[in-house]
Amino acid sequence: MPHSLTLPGAGCMLLPDIPTPAFQPRHFDGGSVLSTPASFLTEEMRQQALGLESAPVTMEVEKGHILRFAEAIGDTNPQYCDEAAARKTGSGGIVAPPTFLRSVRGVNLELPFELSFSRRLDGGSDWEYFQPVRAGDRITAVARIAELSERNGRLGLMVFMTTVTTYTNQFDETVATQTNTLIAY
């Protein structure tokens, strides 16, 4: 049975209802009056993007990587750092903490068009874990665009792109999936 973990975005900022003199939104035409286009995405853009997949990114997992990662996050669970203790748990040896997959080199997903927005925000990630990651595993990550939408907000038009990254091991077993939302505005 998969386990879920939700990792929120990096932070939260409360904005006043009325912009203060120190905070004046910048707009597409450089003016001071909100000038938001009715829509950025076309149906053709959606069709080009939806289902688009990245090139695979592969990482060889070494025992030292797992030990250093567990130490860096302050997790002293014996499954992550003590071979003998890990074997007693039935895992067969040292396994990586679930968040270890965040250390896999970034997957580069090229859109067939440019998102002409100057700001990007991590809208959060949802993770599902299916298999443990072990030393010696060869993990391959492939990202796919699952959703693309837009809506108007207080600061203007925003584009939401949801990607699903699938992590598989050398046996072609799905180890985990990450659903991530990018907000461009």
C-alpha positions in Angstrom: 0.0 0.0 0.0 1.5 3.4 -1.0 2.2 6.0 1.6 1.6 9.7 0.9 3.6 12.7 2.0 2.7 16.2 1.1 5.5 18.8 1.0 4.1 22.3 1.0 5.8 25.2 -0.9 8.8 27.0 0.7 6.8 29.6 2.5 3.8 31.8 2.8 3.5 35.5 2.5 0.4 37.5 3.4 -0.3 40.4 1.1 -2.5 43.4 2.1 -5.9 43.8 0.5 -4.8 47.2 -0.9 -1.3 47.6 -2.2 0.8 49.9 -0.1 3.0 52.6 -1.7 6.0 50.2 -1.2 4.2 47.4 -3.0 2.9 48.3 -6.4 2.3 45.4 -8.7 4.2 45.5 -12.0 2.2 44.6 -15.1 2.9 43.4 -18.5 2.7 46.9 -20.1 4.8 48.5 -17.4 2.0 50.8 -16.4 0.4 51.2 -13.0 -3.1 50.1 -14.0 -3.8 46.4 -14.0 -3.4 45.3 -17.6 -3.9 41.5 -17.6 -4.5 39.7 -20.8 -7.8 37.7 -20.8 -5.8 34.5 -21.6 -2.2 33.4 -22.2 -2.7 29.7 -23.1 -4.3 28.7 -26.4 -5.9 25.3 -27.1 -2.9 24.6 -29.4 -0.5 25.2 -26.5 -2.4 22.9 -24.2 -2.4 20.2 -26.8 1.3 20.6 -27.4 2.1 20.4 -23.7 -0.2 17.9 -22.1 1.4 14.5 -21.9 4.8 15.9 -22.9 7.6 13.8 -21.2 11.1 14.7 -20.2 14.2 12.9 -21.1 15.0 10.3 -18.4 17.5 11.2 -15.6 19.3 8.3 -14.0 21.1 8.1 -10.6 23.2 5.3 -9.2 22.4 5.1 -5.4 25.4 4.5 -3.3 25.4 3.6 0.4 27.5 6.7 1.2 24.8 8.9 -0.4 22.2 7.4 1.8 24.3 7.7 5.0 25.2 11.4 4.2 21.6 12.3 3.3 20.3 10.8 6.6 22.9 12.6 8.5 22.2 15.9 6.7 18.5 15.7 7.6 19.2 14.6 11.1 17.4 11.3 10.8 19.1 8.6 13.0 16.7 5.8 12.1 18.9 2.7 12.1 17.3 1.6 8.7 19.2 4.5 7.1 22.6 4.1 8.7 23.2 0.7 10.5 23.4 -2.3 8.2 22.9 -4.9 11.0 19.9 -3.0 12.5 18.4 -2.5 9.1 18.5 -6.3 8.3 16.6 -7.0 11.5 13.7 -4.8 10.2 13.1 -7.1 7.2 14.3 -4.4 4.8 17.3 -6.6 3.8 19.7 -3.8 4.5 20.1 0.0 4.5 17.3 1.8 2.8 17.1 5.5 1.9 14.8 7.9 3.7 11.7 8.6 1.6 12.8 12.2 1.0 16.1 11.0 -0.5 14.5 11.2 -4.0 14.5 15.0 -3.7 18.2 14.8 -4.2 17.9 13.2 -7.6 19.3 15.6 -10.2 16.5 17.8 -11.6 14.4 16.6 -14.5 14.5 19.1 -17.3 11.1 19.4 -19.0 11.2 21.6 -22.0 7.9 23.2 -23.1 7.3 23.7 -26.8 6.6 27.4 -26.1 7.9 30.0 -23.7 6.1 30.9 -20.4 6.6 34.7 -20.7 6.1 35.3 -17.0 8.9 36.8 -14.8 8.1 35.0 -11.6 7.8 31.3 -10.7 6.5 29.8 -7.5 6.6 26.2 -6.2 2.9 25.3 -5.6 3.8 22.2 -3.6 4.4 18.5 -4.1 2.5 15.3 -3.3 4.6 12.2 -3.0 3.5 8.5 -3.1 6.0 5.8 -2.1 5.7 2.2 -3.4 9.2 0.6 -2.9 12.2 1.4 -0.7 15.3 2.8 -2.4 18.4 0.7 -1.6 22.1 1.1 -2.1 22.9 -0.2 -5.5 19.6 0.8 -7.0 19.6 2.6 -10.3 16.8 5.2 -10.1 15.4 6.8 -13.3 13.1 9.8 -13.2 10.8 10.9 -16.0 8.5 13.9 -15.7 5.2 14.3 -17.6 2.9 17.4 -17.9 -0.4 16.3 -16.5 -2.4 19.6 -16.3 -2.0 23.1 -17.7 -4.5 25.8 -16.7 -4.7 29.5 -16.0 -6.6 31.9 -13.8 -6.6 35.6 -12.8 -5.4 36.5 -9.3 -4.7 39.7 -7.4 -1.4 40.1 -9.2 -2.7 39.3 -12.6 -2.8 36.2 -14.8 -1.3 33.0 -13.4 -0.4 29.8 -15.3 -0.5 26.5 -13.3 1.4 23.5 -14.6 1.1 20.2 -12.9 3.8 17.6 -13.6 4.0 14.0 -12.5 7.5 12.6 -12.1 7.8 8.8 -11.9 10.8 7.2 -10.3 11.6 3.6 -11.3 14.4 1.3 -10.2 16.5 -1.0 -12.3 13.8 -3.7 -12.3 11.3 -1.2 -13.8 9.4 -1.1 -10.6 7.8 2.2 -9.7 9.5 3.4 -6.5 7.6 6.7 -6.1 5.7 9.4 -7.9 5.8 13.1 -7.3 3.0 15.4 -8.4 4.3 19.0 -8.5 2.6 22.3 -9.2 4.4 25.2 -10.8 2.8 28.6 -10.7 4.0 31.2 -13.2 2.8 34.8 -12.9 
